[in-house]
């Protein structure tokens, strides 16, 4: 006898919700990195530290953009699932 399994849609939904929570935690960490990098630029009297802060800020902004794009995609998929619309992309 086969074990009782949840439908694939429920598992997919749970996996997407888990990923969304993981992204929320990562967003918080990136936001802290961004604030630290901006503080390095603003309050450092050392030009090298200020330059490192600028580079760190640029890297954090790129990472945050990618993270937010993925989060929006997941939210869109979850919305389609809630409305019962089949996912056109897969």
N, CA, C and O of each residue as an XYZ file, in Angstrom:
360
protein
N       0.845     -1.180      0.000
C       0.000      0.000      0.000
C       0.887      1.239      0.000
O       1.876      1.298      0.730
N       0.538      2.220     -0.812
C       1.300      3.462     -0.909
C       0.969      4.377      0.260
O      -0.175      4.427      0.711
N       1.978      5.105      0.755
C       1.698      6.049      1.843
C       0.808      7.178      1.352
O       0.815      7.529      0.172
N       0.057      7.729      2.259
C      -0.825      8.844      1.938
C       0.024     10.088      1.696
O       0.723     10.564      2.591
N      -0.048     10.596      0.495
C       0.766     11.763      0.155
C      -0.125     12.958     -0.153
O      -1.249     12.821     -0.637
N       0.413     14.124      0.143
C      -0.310     15.342     -0.183
C      -0.197     15.591     -1.681
O       0.771     15.158     -2.306
N      -1.164     16.276     -2.262
C      -1.044     16.612     -3.685
C       0.204     17.459     -3.933
O       0.664     18.196     -3.061
N       0.731     17.332     -5.141
C       1.954     18.057     -5.500
C       1.793     19.563     -5.319
O       2.744     20.244     -4.933
N       0.603     20.088     -5.593
C       0.386     21.536     -5.462
C       0.605     21.997     -4.028
O       1.169     23.067     -3.800
N       0.160     21.193     -3.052
C       0.353     21.581     -1.654
C       1.826     21.558     -1.277
O       2.307     22.422     -0.544
N       2.543     20.545     -1.797
C       3.973     20.479     -1.522
C       4.699     21.645     -2.180
O       5.582     22.254     -1.576
N       4.323     21.953     -3.420
C       4.938     23.087     -4.104
C       4.657     24.378     -3.347
O       5.541     25.218     -3.176
N       3.432     24.522     -2.904
C       3.051     25.729     -2.166
C       3.863     25.851     -0.877
O       4.344     26.931     -0.534
N       4.006     24.738     -0.173
C       4.778     24.751      1.074
C       6.241     25.093      0.791
O       6.861     25.853      1.534
N       6.782     24.530     -0.280
C       8.174     24.816     -0.631
C       8.344     26.295     -0.996
O       9.336     26.921     -0.620
N       7.379     26.844     -1.725
C       7.455     28.257     -2.086
C       7.339     29.153     -0.852
O       8.048     30.153     -0.738
N       6.451     28.793      0.061
C       6.306     29.583      1.288
C       7.569     29.507      2.141
O       7.975     30.498      2.748
N       8.188     28.327      2.184
C       9.461     28.193      2.913
C      10.543     29.061      2.287
O      11.303     29.731      2.986
N      10.600     29.038      0.958
C      11.610     29.857      0.277
C      11.359     31.341      0.528
O      12.303     32.113      0.698
N      10.107     31.732      0.551
C       9.766     33.131      0.809
C      10.207     33.542      2.211
O      10.716     34.648      2.396
N      10.020     32.671      3.196
C      10.488     32.967      4.553
C      12.011     33.060      4.607
O      12.562     33.923      5.290
N      12.683     32.173      3.887
C      14.144     32.209      3.830
C      14.618     33.510      3.195
O      15.582     34.118      3.660
N      13.949     33.931      2.147
C      14.305     35.182      1.487
C      14.070     36.382      2.405
O      14.832     37.348      2.373
N      13.031     36.320      3.210
C      12.758     37.417      4.150
C      13.898     37.552      5.152
O      14.306     38.664      5.487
N      14.414     36.419      5.630
C      15.559     36.454      6.558
C      16.801     36.996      5.858
O      17.537     37.806      6.421
N      17.024     36.549      4.642
C      18.181     37.019      3.869
C      18.064     38.514      3.590
O      19.065     39.230      3.601
N      16.846     38.984      3.340
C      16.627     40.409      3.093
C      17.017     41.230      4.314
O      17.618     42.297      4.190
N      16.672     40.729      5.481
C      17.011     41.446      6.711
C      18.534     41.542      6.863
O      19.059     42.598      7.218
N      19.237     40.442      6.594
C      20.701     40.457      6.682
C      21.320     41.406      5.657
O      22.253     42.145      5.972
N      20.797     41.383      4.434
C      21.313     42.287      3.403
C      21.047     43.748      3.757
O      21.876     44.618      3.491
N      19.902     44.010      4.349
C      19.594     45.381      4.765
C      20.586     45.869      5.820
O      21.000     47.028      5.813
N      20.956     44.965      6.725
C      21.955     45.328      7.735
C      23.314     45.584      7.088
O      24.005     46.534      7.455
N      23.698     44.748      6.135
C      24.958     44.962      5.412
C      24.945     46.304      4.690
O      25.939     47.030      4.687
N      23.818     46.620      4.085
C      23.681     47.881      3.363
C      23.822     49.072      4.304
O      24.515     50.040      3.990
N      23.159     48.996      5.463
C      23.266     50.087      6.439
C      24.706     50.245      6.932
O      25.190     51.365      7.092
N      25.384     49.129      7.171
C      26.766     49.188      7.629
C      27.660     49.807      6.557
O      28.516     50.637      6.861
N      27.460     49.403      5.306
C      28.264     49.948      4.210
C      28.034     51.454      4.064
O      28.975     52.212      3.831
N      26.790     51.872      4.201
C      26.487     53.301      4.097
C      27.099     54.070      5.273
O      27.566     55.196      5.102
N      27.096     53.476      6.444
C      27.713     54.121      7.607
C      29.225     54.233      7.419
O      29.828     55.234      7.804
N      29.838     53.202      6.826
C      31.275     53.265      6.550
C      31.596     54.449      5.650
O      32.571     55.167      5.873
N      30.778     54.643      4.646
C      31.008     55.756      3.725
C      30.811     57.098      4.412
O      31.618     58.016      4.264
N      29.740     57.193      5.154
C      29.338     58.464      5.734
C      30.246     58.912      6.883
O      30.573     60.094      6.991
N      30.647     57.979      7.733
C      31.315     58.373      8.961
C      32.810     58.068      9.020
O      33.473     58.414      9.998
N      33.341     57.429      7.991
C      34.763     57.092      8.021
C      35.605     58.260      7.525
O      35.280     58.901      6.526
N      36.675     58.519      8.230
C      37.613     59.554      7.776
C      38.709     58.939      6.901
O      39.481     59.661      6.271
N      38.774     57.608      6.865
C      39.764     56.904      6.066
C      39.215     56.671      4.647
O      38.186     56.015      4.489
N      39.887     57.199      3.624
C      39.389     57.038      2.254
C      39.272     55.566      1.816
O      38.374     55.211      1.053
N      40.177     54.726      2.302
C      40.132     53.313      1.929
C      38.884     52.635      2.499
O      38.235     51.840      1.819
N      38.564     52.951      3.724
C      37.365     52.393      4.351
C      36.108     52.897      3.652
O      35.143     52.157      3.458
N      36.144     54.161      3.282
C      35.009     54.733      2.560
C      34.820     54.053      1.203
O      33.692     53.790      0.786
N      35.924     53.771      0.522
C      35.857     53.080     -0.770
C      35.317     51.660     -0.588
O      34.496     51.199     -1.380
N      35.779     50.974      0.451
C      35.270     49.633      0.738
C      33.771     49.676      1.022
O      33.026     48.784      0.616
N      33.343     50.711      1.715
C      31.928     50.880      1.997
C      31.116     51.071      0.734
O      30.017     50.532      0.607
N      31.662     51.848     -0.212
C      30.984     52.055     -1.492
C      30.852     50.746     -2.258
O      29.798     50.454     -2.823
N      31.922     49.962     -2.274
C      31.894     48.670     -2.975
C      30.918     47.708     -2.291
O      30.160     47.002     -2.956
N      30.947     47.689     -0.983
C      30.037     46.817     -0.235
C      28.585     47.232     -0.467
O      27.699     46.385     -0.583
N      28.354     48.538     -0.534
C      27.000     49.031     -0.793
C      26.528     48.585     -2.171
O      25.395     48.126     -2.317
N      27.376     48.714     -3.175
C      27.014     48.313     -4.535
C      26.692     46.817     -4.588
O      25.715     46.409     -5.217
N      27.514     46.012     -3.929
C      27.279     44.566     -3.916
C      25.977     44.225     -3.198
O      25.222     43.362     -3.646
N      25.721     44.896     -2.099
C      24.500     44.630     -1.335
C      23.255     45.043     -2.120
O      22.228     44.367     -2.056
N      23.343     46.140     -2.852
C      22.194     46.600     -3.646
C      21.887     45.592     -4.752
O      20.721     45.283     -5.000
N      22.912     45.083     -5.412
C      22.708     44.080     -6.467
C      22.083     42.815     -5.875
O      21.124     42.277     -6.429
N      22.621     42.346     -4.761
C      22.090     41.141     -4.115
C      20.650     41.357     -3.649
O      19.811     40.465     -3.775
N      20.373     42.533     -3.114
C      19.025     42.844     -2.650
C      18.048     42.900     -3.823
O      16.911     42.445     -3.704
N      18.480     43.450     -4.940
C      17.634     43.496     -6.131
C      17.284     42.085     -6.606
O      16.128     41.800     -6.918
N      18.274     41.214     -6.658
C      18.031     39.830     -7.083
C      17.093     39.121     -6.114
O      16.185     38.401     -6.528
N      17.320     39.329     -4.838
C      16.484     38.712     -3.821
C      15.035     39.180     -3.947
O      14.109     38.370     -3.889
N      14.845     40.480     -4.118
C      13.489     41.018     -4.214
C      12.789     40.548     -5.490
O      11.579     40.319     -5.493
N      13.551     40.407     -6.566
C      12.972     39.905     -7.815
C      12.482     38.478     -7.612
O      11.382     38.132     -8.044
N      13.285     37.650     -6.962
C      12.881     36.266     -6.687
C      11.665     36.239     -5.763
O      10.746     35.448     -5.977
N      11.652     37.082     -4.755
C      10.518     37.119     -3.826
C       9.233     37.504     -4.557
O       8.178     36.923     -4.307
N       9.321     38.481     -5.457
C       8.131     38.877     -6.228
C       7.646     37.735     -7.113
O       6.441     37.538     -7.268
N       8.572     36.986     -7.692
C       8.189     35.847     -8.528
C       7.473     34.780     -7.696
O       6.469     34.216     -8.129
N       7.991     34.514     -6.515
C       7.360     33.524     -5.639
C       5.980     33.997     -5.206
O       5.023     33.223     -5.203
N       5.883     35.272     -4.840
C       4.580     35.815     -4.442
C       3.580     35.705     -5.586
O       2.408     35.406     -5.359
N       4.032     35.942     -6.807
C       3.161     35.806     -7.980
C       2.691     34.374     -8.165
O       1.514     34.134     -8.434
N       3.608     33.416     -8.021
C       3.228     32.002     -8.147
C       2.232     31.613     -7.068
O       1.254     30.916     -7.338
N       2.483     32.064     -5.847
C       1.558     31.747     -4.759
C       0.184     32.359     -5.007
O      -0.837     31.740     -4.704
N       0.154     33.558     -5.551
C      -1.116     34.205     -5.860
C      -1.873     33.417     -6.923
O      -3.084     33.223     -6.818
N      -1.153     32.964     -7.947
C      -1.799     32.140     -8.972
C      -2.358     30.859     -8.364
O      -3.456     30.430     -8.717
N      -1.608     30.251     -7.456
C      -2.073     29.025     -6.808
C      -3.330     29.289     -5.982
O      -4.272     28.497     -6.006
N      -3.342     30.402     -5.253
C      -4.508     30.740     -4.414
C      -5.759     30.933     -5.262
O      -6.865     30.580     -4.853
N      -5.563     31.502     -6.455
C      -6.710     31.756     -7.331
C      -7.057     30.553     -8.199
O      -8.049     30.569     -8.927
N      -6.228     29.506     -8.118
C      -6.514     28.289     -8.895
C      -6.130     28.386    -10.354
O      -6.596     27.599    -11.178
N      -5.279     29.350    -10.680
C      -4.836     29.516    -12.062
C      -3.611     28.640    -12.275
O      -2.672     28.694    -11.482
N      -3.604     27.829    -13.338
C      -2.410     27.011    -13.590
C      -1.216     27.903    -13.921
O      -1.355     28.935    -14.578
N      -0.055     27.489    -13.460
C       1.159     28.262    -13.684
C       1.558     28.149    -15.148
O       1.852     27.049    -15.617
N       1.577     29.257    -15.880
C       1.870     29.192    -17.311
C       3.343     28.897    -17.614
O       3.665     28.467    -18.721
N       4.231     29.119    -16.661
C       5.654     28.976    -16.930
C       6.187     27.645    -16.413
O       7.047     27.046    -17.058
N       5.724     27.185    -15.315
C       6.182     25.891    -14.811
C       6.819     25.946    -13.472
O       7.243     24.916    -12.947
